[in-house]
Amino acid sequence: MDRSGKREGDTGVSDSAARAAQDLRVAFSLLRRRIREVSEGQDLTPSQVSALTLVSKSGAATASALAATEGVRPQSMAATLAALDRYGLIQRNPDPGDGRRQLVTLTDAGRERVEGTRQARSEWLAQAFQERCTEGERQTVIEAMALLERLARP
């Protein structure tokens, strides 16, 4: 310990802040995993679902930009996009700014798939709140979400 009573390497974070951070990480990880399980179709792998969602959020994007955003090698993203293309969920069009590149977008079927996935996840979570939590607990979650949103903002 130094003269201030802190242990070497002590960050100055209270025990309650450290516990809140740990509990939130664990709960978030479990909830994220469960939500993914609810909507994953047997025909798409988790990486394909992730890429499809990314294309939905990105709009028109190149495969290399998608790979960089997803943190995977371009070759891996190319294989994932090829599978999504076979399912008819994406389409590739020449980049108007550079005809050598292709922009990836969702097809109508891809948009329907993404929206269906979102809806299934939302419905599962709302039903879980309805069945497993009291009204007071749901209000506590709503209040906690406001705090977490404030924490996440710069």
C-alpha positions as CSV (number, residue, x, y, z in Angstrom):
1,M,0.0,0.0,0.0
2,D,1.1,3.6,-0.6
3,R,0.7,6.5,1.7
4,S,-2.9,7.2,0.5
5,G,-4.0,3.7,1.6
6,K,-4.5,2.4,-2.0
7,R,-3.0,-0.9,-3.0
8,E,-0.5,-0.8,-5.8
9,G,-2.4,-0.9,-9.1
10,D,-5.6,0.3,-7.4
11,T,-7.7,2.2,-10.0
12,G,-9.7,4.1,-7.4
13,V,-12.9,2.3,-8.4
14,S,-15.3,1.5,-5.6
15,D,-16.2,-2.1,-4.9
16,S,-19.8,-1.4,-5.9
17,A,-18.7,0.1,-9.3
18,A,-16.5,-2.9,-9.9
19,R,-19.3,-5.3,-9.0
20,A,-21.9,-3.4,-11.1
21,A,-19.5,-3.6,-14.1
22,Q,-18.9,-7.4,-13.6
23,D,-22.6,-8.2,-13.1
24,L,-23.6,-6.1,-16.1
25,R,-21.0,-7.8,-18.4
26,V,-22.2,-11.3,-17.3
27,A,-25.9,-10.5,-17.6
28,F,-25.4,-8.8,-20.9
29,S,-23.4,-11.8,-22.3
30,L,-26.1,-14.3,-21.2
31,L,-28.9,-12.2,-22.5
32,R,-27.2,-11.6,-25.8
33,R,-26.5,-15.3,-26.2
34,R,-30.2,-16.2,-25.4
35,I,-31.6,-13.6,-27.8
36,R,-29.4,-15.0,-30.6
37,E,-30.6,-18.5,-29.9
38,V,-34.2,-17.4,-30.2
39,S,-34.0,-16.2,-33.7
40,E,-31.2,-18.2,-35.3
41,G,-32.6,-20.2,-38.2
42,Q,-31.2,-23.6,-38.9
43,D,-30.2,-22.6,-42.4
44,L,-27.9,-19.7,-41.4
45,T,-24.8,-19.9,-39.3
46,P,-24.1,-17.2,-36.5
47,S,-21.5,-15.5,-38.8
48,Q,-24.1,-15.4,-41.6
49,V,-26.7,-13.9,-39.4
50,S,-24.2,-11.4,-38.1
51,A,-23.1,-10.4,-41.6
52,L,-26.7,-10.1,-42.8
53,T,-27.5,-7.8,-39.9
54,L,-24.4,-5.8,-40.7
55,V,-25.4,-5.4,-44.3
56,S,-28.8,-4.2,-43.1
57,K,-27.2,-1.6,-40.8
58,S,-24.6,-0.5,-43.3
59,G,-26.7,-0.1,-46.4
60,A,-24.6,-0.5,-49.6
61,A,-21.1,-1.5,-48.6
62,T,-18.1,-3.3,-50.1
63,A,-17.1,-6.8,-48.9
64,S,-13.8,-5.4,-47.6
65,A,-15.6,-2.7,-45.6
66,L,-17.9,-5.3,-44.1
67,A,-14.9,-7.5,-43.2
68,A,-13.2,-4.6,-41.5
69,T,-16.3,-3.7,-39.5
70,E,-16.9,-7.3,-38.5
71,G,-13.2,-7.8,-37.7
72,V,-12.8,-10.8,-40.0
73,R,-10.5,-11.5,-43.0
74,P,-11.8,-10.5,-46.4
75,Q,-11.7,-14.1,-47.5
76,S,-13.9,-15.1,-44.6
77,M,-16.4,-12.3,-45.4
78,A,-16.4,-13.3,-49.1
79,A,-17.3,-16.9,-48.1
80,T,-20.1,-15.7,-45.8
81,L,-21.5,-13.3,-48.5
82,A,-21.4,-16.1,-51.1
83,A,-23.6,-18.2,-48.8
84,L,-26.0,-15.3,-48.3
85,D,-26.1,-14.8,-52.0
86,R,-27.0,-18.4,-52.6
87,Y,-29.9,-18.0,-50.2
88,G,-31.0,-14.9,-52.2
89,L,-30.6,-12.6,-49.2
90,I,-28.1,-10.2,-50.7
91,Q,-27.3,-8.8,-54.1
92,R,-24.1,-7.3,-55.5
93,N,-24.1,-4.3,-57.8
94,P,-21.2,-2.3,-59.4
95,D,-20.0,0.6,-57.3
96,P,-21.0,3.7,-59.3
97,G,-17.8,5.4,-58.1
98,D,-15.5,2.5,-59.0
99,G,-16.8,-0.1,-61.3
100,R,-14.1,-2.6,-60.2
101,R,-15.7,-2.9,-56.8
102,Q,-19.1,-4.3,-55.9
103,L,-21.6,-3.0,-53.3
104,V,-23.5,-5.5,-51.3
105,T,-27.1,-4.7,-50.3
106,L,-30.0,-6.7,-49.0
107,T,-32.6,-8.2,-51.3
108,D,-36.3,-7.9,-50.4
109,A,-36.0,-11.4,-48.9
110,G,-32.9,-10.3,-46.9
111,R,-34.8,-7.3,-45.5
112,E,-37.8,-9.5,-44.6
113,R,-35.4,-12.0,-42.9
114,V,-33.7,-9.2,-40.9
115,E,-37.0,-7.7,-39.9
116,G,-38.4,-11.1,-38.9
117,T,-35.3,-11.8,-36.8
118,R,-35.7,-8.4,-35.0
119,Q,-39.4,-9.0,-34.4
120,A,-38.8,-12.5,-33.1
121,R,-36.2,-11.3,-30.7
122,S,-38.3,-8.4,-29.5
123,E,-41.3,-10.6,-29.0
124,W,-39.3,-13.2,-27.1
125,L,-37.9,-10.5,-24.8
126,A,-41.2,-8.8,-24.2
127,Q,-42.8,-12.2,-23.4
128,A,-40.0,-13.1,-21.0
129,F,-40.5,-9.8,-19.2
130,Q,-44.2,-10.4,-19.0
131,E,-43.9,-13.9,-17.7
132,R,-40.9,-13.6,-15.4
133,C,-41.0,-10.1,-14.0
134,T,-43.4,-8.1,-11.9
135,E,-44.6,-4.7,-13.0
136,G,-42.3,-3.1,-10.4
137,E,-39.3,-5.1,-11.8
138,R,-40.1,-4.0,-15.3
139,Q,-40.2,-0.4,-14.2
140,T,-36.8,-0.9,-12.5
141,V,-35.4,-2.3,-15.8
142,I,-36.7,0.8,-17.6
143,E,-35.0,3.1,-15.1
144,A,-31.8,1.1,-15.3
145,M,-31.8,1.3,-19.1
146,A,-31.9,5.1,-18.9
147,L,-28.9,5.0,-16.6
148,L,-27.0,2.6,-18.9
149,E,-27.8,4.7,-21.9
150,R,-26.4,7.7,-20.1
151,L,-23.3,5.7,-19.2
152,A,-22.8,4.6,-22.8
153,R,-22.9,8.2,-24.2
154,P,-19.6,10.1,-24.6
